[in-house]
Amino acid sequence: MKIKTLLIANRGEIACRIARTARASGITPVGVHSEADANALHVREIGHSVCIGAGPASESYLKIDAVIAAARSVGADAIHPGYGFLAENPDFARAVEAAGMIFMGPTPETLERFGDKASAKQAAVAAGVPVISGAEGARSDPQEIADEVREMGLPVLLKAVGGGGGRGQRLVTDEATLVEDIEGALREAKSTFGSEGLLLERFLPEARHVEVQIAGDGKGHVVHLFERDCTLQRRHQKVIEEAPAWGLPRALLDEIAHDAVRLGETLDYRGLGTVEFLVAGDEYFFLEVNPRIQVEHPVTEAITGLDLVALHLRIAEGMGLGLVQQDLKINGHAVEARLYAEDPAMQFAPSTGTLTTLSLPDGLRIDSGVEEGDAVTPYYDPMIAKLIVHAPDRETALARLATALDHVAVEGVQTNRAFLTALARNPEFERMQVHTRWIDARLDALTQADTSDRSTLWKAAAAVLFVASGRCDHSPDPWSNRDTFTGWRLGLGGDPLEAGQRVTLTDGGGASEELRVGPVKPGSRYTVYSEDGTAITLTAREIAPGRWQMGKGDETYLIDARLHAGVIELDTPEGRLVYRPAAPLAFAGGDAAADRAVTSPLTGMIVNVKVSDGQSISEGDVIAVMESMKLEISIRAPADGIASNISVSTGDMVDRGQVIAEILPSEE
């Protein structure tokens, strides 16, 4: 059956990506959106979209009836679910087929088999694929789970039977937190996946995560499109993915791929899917099946030259795969980094707000669902973009990725850009001496602020730009009118540190520092003092509109600089940097009580209140646990004292910055 109109039951970058291929294939794409996404990029780019409900996904993107009604209203022949939301829901697949449309995914029976981790594991065993040892079947009774864990011995991984994509996993390493871990895992399994069932598995401490992309025609013909390595993970969430899996024997990888194909053949697999494995030494073990297109599919497209969405459309139209295994070859190496709106300093909590600045580099593939001026809301995954690099070899691919990340500029939300850059340049990762818990063990080092001399230079340049521009961005020459705007005079005498102009700069990682820019000297020389009194002297000369020659000692640098939307943006030889400036008065005011207020770091729902009024607590104790964008975030006490004025209960929705409790000084 030829598809003429395709409804895309998703949002963000994947909806945009599917629409582009559909249009190129002569198919008319139609989108859906929530009220919160009425002006989203996927709505603007697709051009025709149907509103299906309110902002929360449970009231829009997860409403089967609303999606089916939207598809009928536009005369859709097929529905592509993308990833997430309803992509792996067998009831949705049945509803699509019952409405006389094509579901672009596996059969409902296959979704049921692989959607439940317990039955997926049984399918792997039946196909002769190695699995990780553990308690047989799913468990939901907390005491039974605790007894099984103690019998197995720590560490043990608790996995929600309905989980996927790294979600719904909790590692138990300490008997002291066993009960808390079990309660949290059961709560997350029920709230996120609708089932409290947990699998208990032996934990492999230093394994690599390798997944195989498969495609099947639904009639027993299944091929693999080689493997991806997704070992770089933070709390089971993939961060950087690549293809192929570098450093592992090809014979081992071929054996893994053969097992993935065999598993697909046993169920006459239809469409795209990913079979995931853990590799430890020369052993490998089945992990799960994601019966849908994956976030990281672009790296497979890069090394195979295939358009996976086009292949998916071909399968859905009943035209088969159009290829055999021998047709597929690996070309070069590809790597993908996920740029997220999240705050590394706040346990990588999602960061909401308006993207006042969004500048992404040229020369590589970028899949994004947002543009400058769009908002990151608390309702959905906070991905900003995927940066995909394809090169002849892995070393070149990583180098190009690092350079590309250097030239990403985002303002309005916190991002993981610096974290990704640190990963791309990490020597251990370059040698692939990593495992799935490697990031978690090195998180502090990977997220520490840049303290290099160059970082100091660019921060000083930004401070000079702000002060010399008179704290406004209406002048086309940010360095002009020095005397008019700043009141500087030559030869003022006195302490140069005290004579300087103060400015507080906040960098892209959220770190703030107050600097003082001393009076201008002949030759456009400026002296900038850091908080500890360290001085740096530099010269600045405009050589073209917006382009500046900066000098420090015997070294000269060319940079582009502008004041835009309240931020200073510097395009330096080492990358694009963004600073948010403010005069000291902007930080004045407040009182000591503010330091003892417990505020919500995000917009979300309180899922557990851990303390009560009058309870003595210590700095760092968990006051409450909230869920935002499918993540559980612990809200901790900022000081020792007595919990007071607790204003929230389990189930309450709270806004970012809302005070939920106060910590009163103890009588001691």
Secondary structure as GFF3:
##gff-version 3
##sequence-region A 1 668
A	DSSP	beta_strand	5	8	.	.	.	ID=ss1
A	DSSP	alpha_helix	12	24	.	.	.	ID=ss2
A	DSSP	beta_strand	28	33	.	.	.	ID=ss3
A	DSSP	three_ten_helix	35	37	.	.	.	ID=ss4
A	DSSP	alpha_helix	41	46	.	.	.	ID=ss5
A	DSSP	beta_strand	49	51	.	.	.	ID=ss6
A	DSSP	three_ten_helix	57	59	.	.	.	ID=ss7
A	DSSP	alpha_helix	64	73	.	.	.	ID=ss8
A	DSSP	beta_strand	78	80	.	.	.	ID=ss9
A	DSSP	alpha_helix	90	98	.	.	.	ID=ss10
A	DSSP	beta_strand	102	103	.	.	.	ID=ss11
A	DSSP	alpha_helix	108	115	.	.	.	ID=ss12
A	DSSP	alpha_helix	117	126	.	.	.	ID=ss13
A	DSSP	alpha_helix	142	152	.	.	.	ID=ss14
A	DSSP	beta_strand	156	160	.	.	.	ID=ss15
A	DSSP	beta_strand	169	172	.	.	.	ID=ss16
A	DSSP	three_ten_helix	175	177	.	.	.	ID=ss17
A	DSSP	alpha_helix	178	193	.	.	.	ID=ss18
A	DSSP	beta_strand	198	202	.	.	.	ID=ss19
A	DSSP	beta_strand	208	217	.	.	.	ID=ss20
A	DSSP	beta_strand	222	234	.	.	.	ID=ss21
A	DSSP	beta_strand	237	243	.	.	.	ID=ss22
A	DSSP	alpha_helix	250	266	.	.	.	ID=ss23
A	DSSP	beta_strand	270	280	.	.	.	ID=ss24
A	DSSP	beta_strand	283	290	.	.	.	ID=ss25
A	DSSP	alpha_helix	297	304	.	.	.	ID=ss26
A	DSSP	alpha_helix	308	316	.	.	.	ID=ss27
A	DSSP	three_ten_helix	325	327	.	.	.	ID=ss28
A	DSSP	beta_strand	333	340	.	.	.	ID=ss29
A	DSSP	beta_strand	342	343	.	.	.	ID=ss30
A	DSSP	three_ten_helix	344	346	.	.	.	ID=ss31
A	DSSP	beta_strand	349	350	.	.	.	ID=ss32
A	DSSP	beta_strand	353	354	.	.	.	ID=ss33
A	DSSP	beta_strand	357	359	.	.	.	ID=ss34
A	DSSP	beta_strand	365	368	.	.	.	ID=ss35
A	DSSP	beta_strand	375	376	.	.	.	ID=ss36
A	DSSP	beta_strand	383	391	.	.	.	ID=ss37
A	DSSP	alpha_helix	394	406	.	.	.	ID=ss38
A	DSSP	beta_strand	409	411	.	.	.	ID=ss39
A	DSSP	alpha_helix	417	424	.	.	.	ID=ss40
A	DSSP	alpha_helix	427	430	.	.	.	ID=ss41
A	DSSP	alpha_helix	438	441	.	.	.	ID=ss42
A	DSSP	alpha_helix	443	447	.	.	.	ID=ss43
A	DSSP	alpha_helix	453	468	.	.	.	ID=ss44
A	DSSP	alpha_helix	482	486	.	.	.	ID=ss45
A	DSSP	alpha_helix	496	499	.	.	.	ID=ss46
A	DSSP	beta_strand	501	507	.	.	.	ID=ss47
A	DSSP	beta_strand	512	517	.	.	.	ID=ss48
A	DSSP	beta_strand	525	529	.	.	.	ID=ss49
A	DSSP	beta_strand	535	544	.	.	.	ID=ss50
A	DSSP	beta_strand	547	552	.	.	.	ID=ss51
A	DSSP	beta_strand	555	564	.	.	.	ID=ss52
A	DSSP	beta_strand	567	572	.	.	.	ID=ss53
A	DSSP	beta_strand	575	582	.	.	.	ID=ss54
A	DSSP	three_ten_helix	584	587	.	.	.	ID=ss55
A	DSSP	alpha_helix	592	595	.	.	.	ID=ss56
A	DSSP	beta_strand	597	599	.	.	.	ID=ss57
A	DSSP	beta_strand	604	609	.	.	.	ID=ss58
A	DSSP	beta_strand	616	617	.	.	.	ID=ss59
A	DSSP	beta_strand	622	628	.	.	.	ID=ss60
A	DSSP	beta_strand	631	636	.	.	.	ID=ss61
A	DSSP	beta_strand	641	644	.	.	.	ID=ss62
A	DSSP	beta_strand	653	654	.	.	.	ID=ss63
A	DSSP	beta_strand	659	664	.	.	.	ID=ss64
###
